[in-house]
């Protein structure tokens, strides 16, 4: 999970400042520069405060995870010790949610373990889960994204709080039952296109809980269903599932409304992949050539 950039405090009072020029916004958080400008006693004090802040942050995070995990274990009728083991945690999740999901599949005449496909829309905060039925995909359910951050536009660098936009895929080794956010899977950012443009960051997840920075938080109940269906698809023979993330539902009207946005040329490329699925109900094969996405309809 990415973390937001540190916010700067108020600028120092220049009228009372003596000695070197006040730090810039960036210099205030560069402790290497602090060593150069601060006297020894101030440097020691800064170091103590930094250590105290980091220690308190670690304690609060650990306490939050402990309390949350204890509650999650109770909801799964699991011991705290078993919940700490991700594999045992997911066994309990499957036992809880699989009967309902299998009933839903039967009602929709879908074979259990069918391949899945996921689309997410940032503006609408919807995550769609599609299941393959015979020769195309049908929408099983649209989930509200409980926690997200950033604005419309792709993720560019580590710590910007942005959710990526583009075409990604998830393999079994990207599934994480040991998550601090109940269950999660890594979407595979940065992909080849992102790396071509030197975009940085990692561990962009779809996970439980209802808060997130740079990831998509689905709540525990929703991630249990999504994760279980992905696991069933892998067990049924799917090698990977695609996850396509768009800024918004890319209708002609929506594209026109966002014509002036600086990312509109990038979105026009995303729209090609979006439209292929809209027309065929089959996600396209996506590659990167000459620093641009290339699309092929599946046979």
C-alpha positions in Angstrom: 0.0 0.0 0.0 1.4 3.4 -0.9 1.6 6.2 1.5 0.8 9.9 1.0 3.6 12.5 0.8 4.3 14.2 4.1 2.5 17.5 4.3 4.6 20.6 5.2 3.8 22.7 8.2 3.5 26.5 8.3 6.5 28.5 7.1 8.8 29.9 9.8 8.3 33.5 11.0 11.0 35.3 8.9 10.9 38.4 11.1 12.3 36.4 14.1 14.6 34.1 12.1 18.3 34.8 12.3 21.2 33.0 10.7 20.8 31.0 7.5 17.7 31.4 5.3 14.7 29.4 6.4 14.3 25.9 5.0 12.2 25.5 1.9 9.2 23.2 2.0 11.3 20.3 0.8 14.3 21.0 2.9 12.2 20.9 6.1 11.8 17.2 5.6 15.3 16.4 4.4 17.2 15.5 7.5 20.5 15.4 5.6 20.1 19.2 5.0 19.0 19.5 8.6 22.5 18.3 9.7 24.0 21.1 7.6 21.9 24.0 8.8 20.9 23.1 12.4 23.2 23.6 15.4 24.1 20.4 17.3 21.5 20.7 20.1 18.7 21.4 17.6 19.8 18.5 15.5 19.7 16.1 18.5 16.3 17.4 19.4 15.0 16.9 15.9 16.4 13.3 16.0 14.6 12.6 19.2 11.3 13.9 18.0 11.7 12.0 14.7 12.3 8.7 16.6 9.4 9.4 18.9 7.1 10.1 16.0 8.2 6.9 14.2 7.8 4.9 17.4 4.3 6.2 18.1 3.3 5.7 14.5 4.5 2.1 14.6 2.7 1.5 17.9 -0.6 2.9 16.7 -0.4 0.9 13.5 0.4 -2.3 15.4 -2.5 -1.6 17.8 -4.9 -1.0 15.0 -3.9 -4.2 13.2 -4.2 -6.2 16.4 -7.7 -4.9 17.2 -8.8 -5.3 13.6 -7.4 -8.8 13.3 -9.0 -9.9 16.5 -12.4 -8.6 15.3 -11.9 -10.3 12.0 -11.0 -13.6 13.6 -14.2 -13.4 15.7 -16.3 -12.8 12.6 -14.8 -15.9 11.0 -15.2 -18.0 14.2 -11.5 -18.3 14.1 -8.9 -18.3 16.9 -6.5 -15.3 16.9 -3.7 -17.7 16.3 -5.3 -19.3 13.3 -6.2 -15.9 11.9 -2.5 -14.9 11.9 -1.9 -17.8 9.5 -3.1 -16.5 6.2 -3.7 -20.0 4.8 -5.9 -20.9 7.7 -7.6 -17.5 7.5 -8.6 -18.1 3.9 -9.8 -21.7 4.7 -12.2 -20.1 7.2 -13.3 -17.5 4.6 -14.0 -20.1 2.0 -16.1 -22.1 4.4 -18.1 -19.0 5.2 -18.8 -17.6 1.8 -18.6 -20.5 -0.7 -22.1 -21.9 -0.2 -23.7 -18.5 -0.9 -21.5 -17.9 -4.0 -22.2 -21.4 -5.4 -25.9 -20.8 -5.0 -25.5 -17.5 -6.9 -23.6 -19.3 -9.7 -26.3 -21.9 -9.9 -29.0 -19.2 -10.2 -27.0 -17.6 -13.0 -26.3 -20.9 -14.7 -22.5 -20.4 -14.3 -20.1 -23.3 -13.8 -18.2 -23.0 -10.5 -14.6 -22.1 -11.1 -15.2 -20.2 -14.4 -12.7 -17.5 -15.5 -13.2 -14.0 -14.1 -12.5 -10.5 -15.3 -12.5 -7.3 -13.3 -13.1 -3.7 -14.3 -12.8 -0.7 -12.0 -14.0 2.9 -12.5 -12.4 5.5 -10.2 -15.0 8.3 -10.6 -18.0 6.1 -10.0 -16.1 4.0 -7.4 -17.4 0.8 -8.9 -15.5 -2.5 -9.2 -17.2 -4.9 -11.6 -16.7 -8.7 -11.4 -17.4 -10.5 -14.7 -17.6 -14.3 -15.1 -17.1 -16.2 -18.3 -20.3 -18.0 -19.6 -19.7 -20.0 -22.7 -18.0 -17.7 -25.2 -18.2 -14.3 -23.4 -18.3 -12.7 -20.0 -21.4 -11.7 -18.0 -21.6 -9.3 -15.2 -21.9 -11.1 -11.9 -21.8 -8.1 -9.5 -20.8 -4.5 -9.2 -19.2 -3.6 -5.9 -18.9 -0.1 -4.4 -15.2 0.8 -3.7 -15.3 1.8 0.0 -11.9 3.4 0.2 -9.8 5.1 -2.4 -7.7 8.2 -2.9 -6.2 10.5 -5.5 -7.8 12.1 -8.5 -8.5 11.2 -12.1 -5.3 10.4 -13.9 -2.7 7.6 -13.8 -0.3 6.9 -10.9 3.1 8.5 -11.7 5.3 7.9 -8.7 5.7 6.3 -5.3 3.8 8.1 -2.6 1.5 10.2 -4.9 -1.7 8.5 -3.5 -2.9 7.8 -7.0 -4.8 4.6 -8.1 -3.3 3.5 -11.4 -5.2 3.5 -14.7 -4.5 1.0 -17.4 -4.5 -2.8 -18.1 -3.2 -5.2 -15.5 -3.4 -8.9 -14.6 -3.2 -11.0 -11.5 -1.6 -14.4 -11.2 -1.9 -16.8 -8.2 1.4 -15.6 -6.6 -0.1 -12.1 -6.4 -2.8 -13.3 -4.0 -2.1 -12.5 -0.4 -4.1 -14.1 2.4 -1.6 -12.8 4.9 -2.7 -9.2 4.3 -3.0 -6.7 7.2 -6.2 -5.7 5.5 -7.9 -9.1 5.8 -7.3 -10.4 2.2 -5.7 -8.7 -0.8 -4.2 -9.2 -4.2 -1.6 -7.1 -6.1 -2.8 -5.7 -9.4 0.6 -5.8 -10.9 1.5 -2.1 -11.1 3.8 -1.0 -12.7 3.1 -2.9 -15.9 5.2 -2.7 -19.0 3.6 0.6 -20.1 4.1 2.2 -16.7 7.8 1.2 -16.7 8.2 2.6 -20.2 7.3 6.0 -18.8 9.4 5.6 -15.6 6.4 5.4 -13.3 7.2 4.2 -9.9 5.5 2.5 -6.9 4.5 -1.0 -6.0 2.1 -3.1 -3.9 -1.0 -1.5 -5.3 -3.7 -3.8 -3.9 -7.3 -4.6 -3.9 -8.0 -5.4 -0.2 -10.4 -5.5 2.7 -11.1 -2.7 5.2 -12.8 0.5 4.1 -9.8 2.9 4.0 -6.9 3.1 1.6 -4.3 5.4 0.1 -3.4 4.4 -3.4 -5.2 1.1 -3.3 -8.9 0.0 -3.5 -10.5 -1.0 -0.2 -13.6 -3.1 -0.7 -14.6 -3.9 2.9 -13.9 -7.3 4.4 -17.2 -8.9 3.3 -16.7 -7.9 -0.4 -13.0 -8.9 -0.6 -14.0 -12.3 0.8 -16.3 -12.9 -2.1 -13.9 -11.4 -4.8 -10.9 -13.3 -3.4 -12.8 -16.6 -3.2 -14.1 -16.3 -6.8 -10.5 -15.6 -8.0 -9.2 -18.6 -6.1 -11.9 -20.8 -7.6 -11.1 -19.5 -11.1 -7.4 -20.4 -10.6 -8.4 -23.8 -9.3 -10.6 -24.2 -12.4 -7.6 -23.6 -14.7 -7.4 -19.9 -15.3 -3.8 -18.9 -15.4 -4.4 -15.2 -14.6 -7.2 -12.8 -14.6 -7.2 -9.3 -16.1 -8.1 -6.2 -14.1 -8.7 -3.0 -16.2 -8.8 0.3 -14.3 -10.4 3.3 -15.9 -10.8 6.9 -14.7 -14.6 6.8 -15.4 -17.1 4.8 -17.6 -15.7 5.9 -20.9 -18.9 6.7 -22.9 -18.7 9.2 -25.7 -20.4 11.8 -23.6 -18.0 11.3 -20.7 -15.0 11.6 -23.0 -16.3 14.8 -24.4 -16.9 16.2 -20.9 -13.3 15.5 -20.0 -11.9 16.8 -23.3 -9.8 19.6 -21.7 -8.1 17.3 -19.1 -4.4 16.9 -19.7 -4.8 13.1 -19.6 -7.3 13.1 -22.4 -4.8 11.8 -25.0 -3.9 8.9 -22.6 -7.6 8.2 -22.0 -8.3 7.9 -25.7 -6.0 4.9 -25.8 -7.7 3.4 -22.7 -11.0 4.0 -24.5 -10.0 1.6 -27.2 -9.6 -1.3 -24.8 -12.7 -0.3 -23.0 -14.8 -0.2 -26.2 -13.5 -3.6 -27.3 -14.9 -5.2 -24.2 -18.1 -3.2 -24.5 -18.7 -4.5 -28.0 -17.5 -8.1 -27.6 -17.8 -8.9 -23.9 -14.3 -10.3 -24.2 -11.3 -8.4 -22.6 -8.7 -7.7 -25.3 -5.2 -9.0 -25.3 -3.1 -5.9 -24.5 0.6 -5.4 -25.3 2.9 -2.4 -25.5 4.7 -1.3 -28.6 6.4 2.0 -29.4 5.5 3.3 -26.0 1.7 2.8 -26.6 -0.9 0.2 -25.7 -1.8 -2.2 -28.6 -5.0 -4.2 -28.6 -6.1 -7.5 -30.1 -9.5 -9.1 -30.0 -9.4 -12.6 -28.5 -10.1 -15.5 -30.8 
